[in-house]
Amino acid sequence: MFDTRYPAEPYRIKTVETIKMNTREERLEYIKEAGYNTFLLNSEDVYIDLLTDSGTNAMSDKQWAGMMLGDEAYAGSKNWKHLESTVQELFGFKYVVPTHQGRGAENLLSRVAIKPGQYVPGNMYFTTTRYHQEANGGIFVDIIRDEAHDAQLDIPFKGDIDLNKLKALVDEVGAEQVAYVCLAITVNLAGGQPVSMKNMREVYAYCQKQGIKVFMDATRCVENAYFIKEQEEGFADKSIKDIVREQFSYADGCTMSGKKDCITNIGGFLCVNDEELFVSARELVVVFEGMPSYGGIAGRDMEAMAIGLKEAMQEEYIEHRVKQVRYLADRLVEAGVPIVRPVGGHAVFLDARAFCPHLDQSQFPAQALAAAIYVEGGVRTMERGIISAGRDKVTGKDHAPKLETVRVTIPRRVYTYRHMDLVADTIIKLYKHKEDIRGLKWAYEPKQLRFFTGRFEQI
Ligand SMILES: *Cc1c(COP(=O)(O)O)cnc(C)c1O
């Protein structure tokens, strides 16, 4: 049967990497050794690795060919010129500063654009983004629409900013106390929810009137464009390339993780239109990343990033990408497994509160569920809930987000639909004996970004 809901892979496989299943007994041992933190598992001990879509992408033959064209000169690399002109053409911003990955760009932007005590409103937060904002004296304020916090509400563009929340903040603190608006497309922690073009347009128009800049977290800007094409009126006949470019016409710049929608393994960049900000960022990049013509990335990786960014704009690529994720979600929903709705572009988020109703949030249901999924089928996922949210800088109390989720993240061009079946079967099987999942408590809690290296014990 030819099922048009789920298009076949628009590529054929030229190189393979073998993966190996181990036994349940071995996995029980490995997860215990890893302190019930899937980040601390050895990659070799994982069968299907859905920890993240970050840097786990499969590069194309053209990208690998591009790697051989690496110009590793310390200054003035031709690969940088290629990357710079590609970004300028596809995103439409004036200035580009390369960084080793997305957080390098966040560091630069936070340093040049935030004065201590200023507010940085955003549509939910991202871990490293908020870290850099706060480390530079910024105060993050969540201005995403309320619906984004409701895991089961199935409506489009749940990533939109609530303009009234933004206006209320500006009225309260004054426009000069707002460093900039951080607009993420898509919203990773809300479940990969997209932002509508209408919302971007309105937010930008309002900010321009107030003299406030808008910087986008462009990490998954191509996935966001696909949702606009599919679901927003007036975009069905526009090309992904045009939609991506229009998105950025409503911003003063962006930070980008090359490890996501550039389909590479490393890299990132900062874009700005403002010359003064550009000059400041370029002065700082030398301190933190490297020369402004490589920013901590090898020439060959800049070449792969330039090629990958062009490939990401191909219609067949992005349609398959989004629909492969949707296929996994559809299989889980069919079996009654609770997931965050609607499904986003890069991952399926399991609703851990609904999956493990016998666990209180203080027993870290999402962390426990991610560990249990690994034991069940050798599938590696990650927690996105109370552990990732961290503690309040002032009170020291845990942020307790409404969304307590396990992220099942799909790398780009790596796995097939049959792999998705195996993942679905694993989770469905576990759901049938979910009462066996035991809660966790801290064995070691790191002070920063604790989800990466924290360790736990079973209660
Ligand atoms: C991954 C990610 C970042 C940070 O990018 P890195 O390349 O991992 O440093 C920022 N924002 C979002 C939404 C991300 O998913």
The ligand as an SDF file (V2000), in Angstrom:
LIG
                    3D

 15 15  0  0  0  0  0  0  0  0999 V2000
   20.2090   23.1570   20.5810 C   0  0  0  0  0  0  0  0  0  0  0  0
   19.5390   24.4170   20.8450 C   0  0  0  0  0  0  0  0  0  0  0  0
   20.2580   25.5700   21.1790 C   0  0  0  0  0  0  0  0  0  0  0  0
   21.7480   25.5700   21.4300 C   0  0  0  0  0  0  0  0  0  0  0  0
   22.4950   25.1470   20.3500 O   0  0  0  0  0  0  0  0  0  0  0  0
   23.8430   24.2810   20.5080 P   0  0  0  0  0  0  0  0  0  0  0  0
   24.3350   24.1400   19.1280 O   0  0  0  0  0  0  0  0  0  0  0  0
   23.4480   22.9790   21.1470 O   0  0  0  0  0  0  0  0  0  0  0  0
   24.7680   25.0450   21.3760 O   0  0  0  0  0  0  0  0  0  0  0  0
   19.5450   26.7370   21.3420 C   0  0  0  0  0  0  0  0  0  0  0  0
   18.2160   26.7790   21.2080 N   0  0  0  0  0  0  0  0  0  0  0  0
   17.4860   25.6940   20.9040 C   0  0  0  0  0  0  0  0  0  0  0  0
   16.0160   25.8050   20.7580 C   0  0  0  0  0  0  0  0  0  0  0  0
   18.1180   24.4740   20.7210 C   0  0  0  0  0  0  0  0  0  0  0  0
   17.3930   23.3940   20.4480 O   0  0  0  0  0  0  0  0  0  0  0  0
  1  2  1  0
  2  3  1  0
  2 14  2  0
  3  4  1  0
  3 10  2  0
  4  5  1  0
  5  6  1  0
  6  7  2  0
  6  8  1  0
  6  9  1  0
 10 11  1  0
 11 12  2  0
 12 13  1  0
 12 14  1  0
 14 15  1  0
M  END
$$$$
